[in-house]
């Protein structure tokens, strides 16, 4: 094997797939930027609860602002960003090879269930919202060199990477998307940009457009989780609780506490960069919210992983989960309201 890494690429262990991949590319471009700053500047923290027909309930802490998180975060650092996609495996691979051969790493969206270095205990799991940094290739074997959140760099065969990029599994098919960044005009964020980013996230949590988002979404999940046994197919309940654990805990790429730990550190960094000092003083409040999310996640983990995904154990945990989610709605509402008032 003769794997060629992009010159100047440095590998880090990171917390979240998107901000981690962005950090890898920003550092390659000469501007190592914290994941917390990228997350907060991009208005990336929020709450969404959805239950699509035929799929497990989903509780996520990453917001999806418009324009995209990547665009908002980059623009507030003076960085140009371009997102591309392709309907063809061959065309997507040609573009990736051209990018690597030009000496640039690429940020690529994939279905993590198709990547050979993930172990899902012998079962199949699909999540197409995962993002990696591709930083090299072996022209003779066709393998690619990939930086992900944890561990060493991974060698991924061309066929596996194509399958991961072209996966059709819902609700997040990756669509062979990839990003290119222009760091020529990189700069520190302005005070107004820091304030605007924080205000936007607070507003989305406190004044969501629909009841599935923000604090209202937590309340809806607290109520509806008691109905999951009737709404889900036989055998799905334990999977639903394990899903909640994974999407809250650091193992699932949230940095722990459903991104609230990362957001807490962002507030401290934002205050150092010029945001109101009162913002930094609220960092402990969001750390406490993260602790409460971890407490709820541990209930779900213990009721599933420790009990062999037993449906009866999962059902028995639902009343307590509902109480914890209701409490979380109060904690989140209080923390975001205080943050809004601090601006």
TADA-V301978 format. One record per pair of residues at least 12 apart in sequence whose C-alpha atoms are under 10 Angstrom apart, sorted by the first residue. I is the first residue (numbers start at 1). GAP is how many residues later the second one is. D is the distance in whole Angstrom. If there is no record, write none. Layout:
i: <I;I>
gap: <GAP;GAP>
d: <D;D>
This chain:
i: <1;1;1;1;1;1;1;2;2;2;2;2;2;3;3;3;3;3;3;3;3;3;3;3;4;4;4;4;4;4;4;4;4;5;5;5;5;5;5;5;5;5;5;5;5;5;6;6;6;6;6;6;6;6;6;6;6;6;6;6;7;7;7;7;7;7;7;8;8;8;8;8;8;8;8;9;9;9;9;9;9;9;9;9;9;9;9;10;10;10;10;10;10;10;10;11;11;11;11;11;11;11;11;11;11;11;11;11;11;11;12;12;12;12;12;12;12;12;12;13;13;13;13;13;13;13;14;14;14;14;14;14;14;14;14;15;15;15;15;15;15;15;15;15;15;15;15;15;15;16;16;16;16;16;16;16;16;16;16;16;16;16;16;16;16;16;17;17;17;17;17;17;17;17;17;17;17;17;17;17;17;18;18;18;18;18;18;18;18;18;18;18;18;18;18;18;18;19;19;19;19;19;19;19;19;19;19;19;19;19;19;19;20;20;20;20;20;20;20;20;20;20;20;20;20;20;21;21;21;21;21;21;21;21;21;21;21;21;22;22;22;22;22;22;22;22;22;22;22;22;22;22;22;23;23;23;23;24;24;24;24;24;24;24;24;24;25;25;25;25;25;25;25;25;25;25;25;26;26;26;26;26;26;28;28;28;28;29;29;29;29;29;29;29;30;30;30;31;31;31;33;33;34;34;34;35;35;35;35;35;36;36;36;36;36;36;36;36;36;36;36;36;37;37;37;37;37;37;37;37;37;37;37;37;38;38;38;38;38;38;38;38;39;39;39;39;39;39;39;39;39;39;39;40;40;40;40;40;40;40;40;40;40;40;40;40;40;41;41;41;41;41;41;41;41;41;41;41;41;41;41;41;41;41;41;41;42;42;42;42;42;42;42;42;42;42;42;42;42;42;42;42;42;42;42;43;43;43;43;43;43;43;43;43;43;43;43;43;43;43;43;43;43;43;44;44;44;44;44;44;44;44;44;44;44;44;44;44;44;44;45;45;45;45;45;45;45;45;45;45;45;45;45;45;45;45;45;45;45;46;46;46;46;46;46;46;46;46;46;46;46;46;46;46;46;46;46;46;47;47;47;47;47;47;47;47;47;47;47;47;47;47;47;47;47;47;47;47;48;48;48;48;48;48;48;48;48;48;48;48;48;48;48;48;48;49;49;49;49;49;49;49;49;49;49;49;50;50;50;50;50;51;51;51;51;51;51;52;52;53;53;54;54;54;54;55;55;55;55;55;55;56;56;56;56;56;56;56;56;56;56;56;56;57;57;57;57;57;57;57;57;57;57;57;57;57;58;58;58;58;58;58;59;59;59;59;59;59;59;59;59;59;59;59;59;60;60;60;60;60;60;60;60;60;61;61;61;61;61;61;61;61;61;62;62;62;62;62;63;63;63;63;63;65;65;65;68;70;70;70;70;71;71;72;72;73;73;73;74;74;74;74;74;75;75;75;75;75;76;76;76;76;76;76;76;76;76;77;77;77;77;77;77;77;77;78;78;78;78;78;78;78;78;79;79;79;79;79;79;79;80;80;80;80;80;80;80;81;81;81;81;81;82;82;82;82;82;83;83;83;83;83;83;83;84;84;84;84;84;84;84;85;85;85;85;85;85;85;85;85;86;86;86;86;86;86;87;87;87;87;88;88;88;88;89;89;89;89;89;89;89;89;90;91;92;92;92;92;92;92;92;93;93;93;93;93;95;96;96;96;96;97;97;97;97;99;99;99;99;100;100;100;100;100;101;101;101;103;103;104;104;104;104;104;105;105;105;105;105;105;105;105;105;106;106;106;106;106;106;106;106;106;106;107;107;107;107;107;107;107;107;107;107;107;107;108;108;108;108;108;108;108;108;108;108;108;108;108;108;108;109;109;109;109;109;109;109;109;109;109;109;109;109;109;109;109;110;110;110;110;110;110;110;110;110;110;110;110;110;110;110;110;110;110;110;110;110;111;111;111;111;111;111;111;111;111;111;111;111;111;111;111;111;111;111;111;111;111;111;112;112;112;112;112;112;112;112;112;112;112;112;112;113;113;113;113;113;113;113;113;113;114;114;114;114;114;114;114;114;114;114;114;114;115;115;115;115;115;115;115;115;115;116;116;116;116;116;116;116;117;117;117;117;125;126;126;126;126;126;126;126;126;127;127;127;127;127;127;127;127;128;128;128;128;128;128;128;128;128;128;128;128;129;129;129;129;129;129;130;130;130;130;130;130;130;131;131;131;131;131;131;131;132;132;132;132;132;133;133;133;133;133;133;133;133;134;134;134;134;134;134;134;134;135;135;135;136;136;137;137;137;137;138;138;138;141;141;142;142;142;142;142;143;143;143;143;143;143;143;144;144;144;144;144;145;146;149;149;150;150;161;162;163;164;165;165;188;189;189;189;190;190;190;190;191;191;191;191;191;191;192;192;193;193;194;194;194;194;194;194;194;195;195;195;195;195;195;195;195;195;196;196;198;198;198;198;198;198;198;198;198;198;199;199;199;199;199;199;200;201;201;201;201;202;202;202;202;202;202;202;202;202;202;203;203;203;204;205;205;205;205;205;205;206;206;206;206;206;206;214;214;214;215;215;215;215;215;215;215;215;215;216;216;217;218;218;218;218;218;218;218;218;218;219;219;219;219;219;219;219;220;220;220;220;221;221;221;221;221;222;222;222;222;222;222;222;222;222;222;222;222;223;223;223;223;223;223;224;224;225;225;225;225;225;225;225;225;225;226;226;226;226;226;226;226;227;228;228;228;229;229;229;229;234;235;235;235;235;236;236;236;237;237;237;237;237;237;237;237;237;238;238;238;238;238;238;238;238;238;238;238;238;238;238;239;239;239;239;239;239;239;240;240;240;241;241;241;241;241;241;241;241;241;241;241;241;241;241;241;241;242;242;242;242;242;242;242;242;242;242;242;243;243;243;243;244;244;244;244;244;244;244;244;245;245;245;245;245;245;245;245;245;245;245;245;245;245;246;246;246;246;246;247;247;248;248;248;248;248;248;248;248;249;249;249;249;249;249;249;249;250;255;256;256;256;256;256;257;257;257;257;257;257;257;257;257;257;257;257;258;258;258;258;258;258;258;259;259;259;259;259;260;260;260;260;260;260;260;260;260;260;260;261;261;261;261;261;261;261;261;262;262;262;262;263;263;263;263;264;264;264;264;264;264;264;264;264;264;264;264;265;265;265;265;265;266;266;266;267;267;267;267;267;267;267;267;268;268;268;268;268;269;271;275;276;276;277;277;278;278;278;278;278;279;279;279;279;279;279;280;280;281;281;282;282;282;282;282;283;283;284;285;285;285;285;285;285;285;286;286;286;286;286;286;288;288;288;289;289;289;289;289;289;289;289;290;290;290;292;292;292;292;292;292;293;293;293;293;295;295;296;296;296;296;296;296;296;297;297;299;299;299;299;299;299;300;300;300;300;300;300;301;302;302;303;303;303;303;304>
gap: <136;137;138;139;140;141;142;135;136;137;138;139;141;133;134;135;136;137;138;139;140;141;142;152;96;97;131;132;133;134;135;140;141;95;96;98;99;100;129;130;131;132;133;139;140;141;22;93;94;95;96;97;98;99;100;128;129;130;131;139;21;93;96;97;98;128;129;19;20;21;22;95;96;97;127;15;16;17;18;19;20;21;94;95;96;126;127;13;14;15;17;18;22;125;137;12;13;14;16;17;122;124;135;136;137;138;139;140;141;142;12;15;135;136;137;138;139;140;141;134;135;136;137;138;139;140;20;21;133;134;135;136;137;239;241;20;21;133;134;135;235;236;237;238;239;240;241;244;247;19;20;23;114;115;132;133;134;234;235;236;237;238;239;240;243;246;18;92;112;113;114;115;116;130;131;132;133;235;236;237;238;17;20;21;51;52;89;90;91;111;112;113;114;115;130;131;235;14;15;16;17;18;19;20;23;25;50;51;54;112;113;130;13;14;15;16;18;19;111;112;113;127;128;129;130;233;14;84;85;86;87;110;111;112;113;126;127;128;12;13;16;17;48;51;52;84;85;109;110;111;157;158;159;12;13;15;110;81;82;83;108;109;110;111;123;124;79;80;81;82;108;109;110;154;155;156;158;48;53;155;156;157;160;76;77;107;155;75;76;152;153;154;155;157;153;154;156;152;155;156;44;155;231;232;235;220;227;228;230;231;219;223;225;226;227;228;229;230;231;232;233;234;36;40;152;157;225;226;228;229;230;231;232;233;31;32;34;35;36;38;39;228;23;24;30;31;33;34;158;220;223;224;227;29;33;154;157;158;161;222;223;224;225;226;227;229;230;28;29;31;32;33;34;35;36;148;152;153;154;155;156;157;159;160;225;229;21;22;23;24;25;26;27;28;29;30;31;32;33;34;152;155;156;158;159;19;20;21;22;23;25;26;27;29;30;151;153;154;155;156;157;158;159;161;17;18;19;20;21;24;25;26;28;29;153;154;156;157;215;219;15;16;17;18;19;20;24;153;155;156;157;159;160;169;213;214;215;217;218;14;15;16;17;18;19;155;156;157;158;159;160;162;167;168;169;212;213;214;12;13;14;15;16;17;154;157;158;161;165;166;167;168;169;170;171;211;212;285;12;13;14;15;16;157;160;162;163;164;165;166;167;168;169;170;173;12;162;163;164;165;167;168;169;170;171;172;162;163;167;170;171;161;170;173;177;180;181;118;119;178;179;177;178;179;182;115;116;177;178;181;185;172;175;176;177;180;181;182;183;184;185;187;188;164;167;168;171;174;175;179;180;182;183;184;186;187;163;182;183;185;186;189;153;154;158;159;162;181;184;185;186;187;188;189;199;153;183;184;186;187;188;194;198;199;152;153;186;187;193;196;197;198;199;185;192;196;197;198;138;141;142;150;151;135;136;139;15;12;13;109;111;12;110;121;125;116;120;124;107;108;109;112;115;110;111;112;114;118;110;111;112;113;114;116;117;118;121;106;108;109;110;111;112;113;116;104;105;106;107;108;109;110;111;102;103;104;105;106;107;108;100;101;102;103;104;105;106;98;99;100;101;102;96;97;98;99;100;24;25;94;95;96;97;98;24;91;92;93;94;95;96;23;24;80;89;90;91;92;93;94;79;80;89;90;91;92;79;88;89;90;74;78;87;88;70;72;73;74;76;77;86;87;72;85;70;73;74;83;84;85;86;65;68;69;72;83;83;12;38;41;82;39;40;42;47;35;36;37;81;34;35;36;37;44;35;36;38;32;33;30;31;32;76;77;28;29;30;31;40;41;74;75;76;26;27;28;29;30;40;72;73;74;75;24;25;26;27;28;39;40;70;71;72;73;74;22;23;24;25;26;38;53;56;57;66;68;69;70;71;72;19;20;21;22;23;24;55;56;57;64;65;66;67;68;69;70;16;17;18;19;20;21;22;51;52;53;54;55;56;57;62;63;64;65;66;67;68;14;15;16;17;18;19;20;50;51;52;53;54;55;56;57;58;59;61;62;63;64;65;13;14;15;16;17;18;19;20;49;52;53;55;62;12;13;14;15;17;50;51;54;56;12;13;14;45;46;47;48;49;50;51;52;53;39;41;42;45;46;47;48;49;50;38;39;40;41;44;45;48;31;37;38;39;44;38;41;42;43;44;45;46;47;37;40;42;43;44;45;46;47;36;37;38;39;40;41;42;43;44;45;46;47;41;42;43;44;45;46;18;34;35;42;43;44;123;16;17;18;34;43;46;47;14;15;16;17;46;12;13;14;15;16;20;45;46;12;13;14;19;20;21;22;27;12;18;19;17;19;18;19;20;21;17;19;20;16;17;13;14;15;16;17;12;13;14;15;16;17;18;12;13;14;16;17;12;15;102;104;101;103;15;14;13;12;12;13;85;81;84;85;80;83;84;85;79;80;82;83;84;85;82;83;81;82;73;76;77;79;80;81;82;75;76;79;80;81;84;145;147;148;79;147;65;68;69;72;77;81;138;141;142;145;137;140;141;142;143;144;140;13;135;138;139;12;130;131;133;134;135;136;137;138;139;133;134;137;132;12;13;127;128;131;132;126;127;128;130;131;134;115;118;119;111;113;114;115;116;117;118;119;121;113;117;112;104;107;108;109;110;111;112;114;115;103;106;107;108;109;110;111;102;105;106;109;100;101;104;105;108;96;97;98;99;100;101;102;103;104;105;106;107;96;98;99;100;102;103;94;98;12;15;16;90;93;94;96;97;100;89;91;92;93;94;95;96;91;12;87;90;82;85;86;89;77;74;75;76;77;73;75;78;67;72;73;74;75;76;77;78;81;62;63;65;66;67;69;70;71;72;73;74;75;76;77;61;65;66;70;71;72;75;60;64;74;55;56;57;58;59;60;61;62;63;64;68;73;74;76;77;80;55;56;57;58;59;60;61;62;63;67;72;54;57;58;61;14;49;52;53;54;55;56;57;12;13;48;49;50;51;52;53;54;55;56;57;59;60;12;51;52;54;55;12;50;12;42;45;46;47;48;49;50;41;44;45;46;47;48;49;52;44;35;31;34;35;37;38;29;30;31;32;33;34;35;36;37;38;39;40;31;32;33;34;35;36;39;27;28;30;31;34;23;25;26;27;28;29;30;31;32;33;72;22;23;25;26;27;28;29;30;21;24;25;28;20;23;24;27;15;16;17;18;19;20;21;22;23;24;25;26;15;18;19;21;22;13;14;17;12;13;14;15;16;17;19;72;12;13;14;15;16;14;12;68;66;67;65;66;60;61;63;64;65;59;60;61;62;63;64;59;62;58;61;53;54;56;57;60;52;56;51;46;47;49;50;51;53;54;45;46;48;49;50;53;43;44;47;38;39;40;41;42;43;45;46;38;41;42;32;33;35;36;39;40;31;32;34;35;26;29;24;25;26;27;28;29;32;24;27;15;18;19;21;22;25;13;14;17;18;20;21;13;12;15;12;13;14;15;13>
d: <10;7;9;8;7;10;9;8;5;8;7;8;9;7;5;4;8;9;9;9;8;8;7;9;9;10;9;5;5;6;8;9;8;9;10;9;10;9;9;6;4;7;9;9;7;10;9;10;7;8;9;5;6;6;10;9;6;5;9;9;9;10;7;8;9;9;9;9;6;9;9;9;9;10;10;8;8;10;8;5;9;10;10;9;8;7;9;10;7;9;7;7;10;9;9;10;7;10;9;9;10;9;10;7;9;10;10;10;8;8;7;10;8;9;8;8;9;9;9;9;8;5;5;7;8;10;10;8;10;8;5;7;10;9;9;8;9;10;6;8;7;9;9;6;6;5;8;9;9;8;10;9;9;9;9;7;10;8;10;8;5;5;6;10;9;9;10;10;9;6;5;6;9;10;7;6;10;9;6;8;10;9;9;9;9;8;9;9;9;9;7;5;7;9;10;9;9;10;8;5;8;9;6;6;10;10;10;9;10;9;10;10;10;9;6;10;9;10;9;8;9;9;8;7;10;10;9;10;9;6;9;7;6;5;9;8;7;8;9;8;8;10;8;10;9;10;7;9;9;8;9;10;9;6;10;8;10;9;10;9;9;7;10;9;8;10;9;7;8;8;8;10;9;10;9;8;10;10;9;8;9;8;10;9;8;10;10;9;10;9;8;6;9;9;8;10;9;8;8;9;10;10;10;9;9;10;8;10;10;9;10;9;9;5;6;9;6;5;9;10;8;9;8;10;9;9;9;9;9;6;9;10;7;8;9;9;9;6;8;9;9;9;9;10;8;9;10;7;10;9;8;8;8;10;8;8;7;7;8;8;6;10;9;6;8;10;9;9;10;7;5;8;9;7;9;8;8;6;9;9;5;8;10;10;9;9;9;9;8;10;10;8;5;7;8;5;4;8;9;8;10;7;9;10;9;9;7;8;7;9;9;7;10;8;7;10;9;5;7;9;7;6;9;9;8;5;5;7;7;9;6;9;9;9;9;10;10;8;9;9;9;6;5;5;8;9;10;10;10;7;9;9;9;10;9;7;8;9;7;8;5;5;5;8;9;7;8;10;7;6;10;10;8;6;9;9;9;9;7;6;5;6;6;10;10;9;7;10;8;6;5;7;9;7;8;9;10;10;5;7;8;8;9;10;10;10;9;6;5;6;9;9;6;8;9;9;9;5;6;9;9;6;7;10;8;6;7;9;9;10;8;10;10;10;10;9;10;10;8;9;9;10;8;8;10;9;9;8;9;9;9;10;10;8;9;7;8;10;7;5;9;8;10;9;10;9;9;10;9;10;9;9;6;9;8;8;9;8;10;7;7;8;10;10;9;8;8;10;8;6;10;10;7;8;9;10;10;8;10;6;7;9;7;9;10;9;8;8;8;9;5;6;8;10;8;8;7;10;8;9;10;9;9;9;9;9;10;9;9;9;10;9;10;10;9;10;10;9;8;9;9;9;10;10;9;10;9;10;9;8;8;6;8;10;6;8;9;9;8;6;5;6;5;8;9;9;8;8;5;5;5;8;8;7;6;5;7;6;5;8;8;6;5;7;8;8;9;7;6;4;6;9;8;6;5;7;9;9;10;7;6;4;7;9;10;10;8;6;5;6;8;10;10;10;9;6;5;4;6;9;10;9;7;6;7;9;8;7;7;10;10;8;9;8;10;10;6;8;8;7;10;8;9;10;8;9;9;10;7;8;9;8;9;7;10;9;9;9;9;10;9;9;8;9;10;10;10;10;9;8;7;6;8;10;9;9;10;9;9;9;8;9;9;10;7;6;5;7;10;10;10;8;10;8;6;5;7;9;10;7;6;6;9;7;6;5;6;9;10;10;9;5;5;7;9;9;6;5;6;7;10;10;10;8;9;7;6;4;7;10;7;7;6;4;7;9;8;6;9;9;5;8;6;5;6;9;10;8;5;7;5;6;7;8;9;8;5;5;8;8;9;8;5;8;7;8;9;9;6;5;4;7;6;8;9;10;8;5;6;8;6;9;8;10;8;7;6;10;10;8;6;6;6;8;6;8;9;10;7;9;10;10;5;5;6;8;9;10;7;9;10;8;9;9;10;6;8;9;6;5;9;10;8;10;7;9;6;7;10;8;6;10;9;9;7;9;7;9;10;10;7;9;8;10;10;9;10;7;8;9;9;9;10;9;8;8;8;7;8;9;8;8;9;7;8;7;7;8;5;5;5;9;10;9;5;7;6;10;10;10;10;9;10;8;9;10;8;9;10;9;9;9;7;6;5;8;10;9;6;5;7;10;10;10;10;5;6;9;10;9;10;10;10;7;9;10;10;9;8;9;10;9;9;10;10;8;8;10;9;6;5;9;6;5;4;5;9;9;9;5;6;7;10;8;9;10;10;8;10;10;10;8;10;8;8;9;8;9;8;9;10;8;8;9;9;9;7;5;5;9;9;8;10;9;9;7;9;8;8;6;9;9;10;9;6;8;9;10;10;7;10;9;10;10;8;9;9;9;10;8;8;8;9;8;6;9;10;7;9;9;8;10;9;9;10;9;9;5;7;9;7;6;10;8;9;8;10;9;10;8;8;7;9;9;7;10;7;7;9;9;9;9;10;9;5;8;9;7;6;10;9;8;9;9;10;6;7;9;7;6;9;9;10;9;7;6;9;9;6;9;10;9;9;10;10;8;7;9;10;9;9;10;7;4;7;8;5;6;9;9;9;10;10;7;9;9;8;10;8;10;9;9;10;7;8;8;7;9;9;10;6;7;10;9;7;9;9;9;9;9;9;7;9;9;9;8;6;10;9;8;10;9;9;9;6;9;10;7;7;10;8;9;8;6;9;10;9;5;6;6;9;8;5;8;10;8;10;7;10;9;9;9;9;9;10;8;10;9;5;7;10;8;7;10;9;7;9;9;9;9;8;10;10;6;6;9;8;6;7;8;9;9;9;9;10;10;10;9;6;10;10;7;9;10;10;9;8;10;8;4;7;8;6;6;9;10;10;9;8;10;9;8;10;9;9;9;7;7;10;9;6;9;10;8;6;10;10;7;9;10;9;10;10;7;9;9;7;9;8;9;7;4;6;8;5;5;9;10;9;9;6;9;10;7;8;9;10;10;10;7;10;9;10;6;6;9;7;5;9;10;9;10;9;9;7;5;9;8;6;8;10;9;9;9;8;7;8;9;10;8;10;8;4;7;8;5;6;9;9;9;9;7;9;9;9;10;9;8;6;5;8;7;6;10;9;10;4;8;8;6;9;10;10;8;7;7;9;9;10;8;9;6;8;9;6;9;9;6;7;10;10;10;9;8;9;8;7;9;9;9;10;9;9;9;6;9;9;10;9;8;10;7;9;10;9;10;9;10;7;10;10;6;7;10;8;9;10;10;8;9;8;7;8;10;8;8;10;7;10;8;9;6;9;9;6;7;9;9;10;10;7;9;8;7;9;10;8;7;9;10;8;9;9;9;9;8;7;10;10>
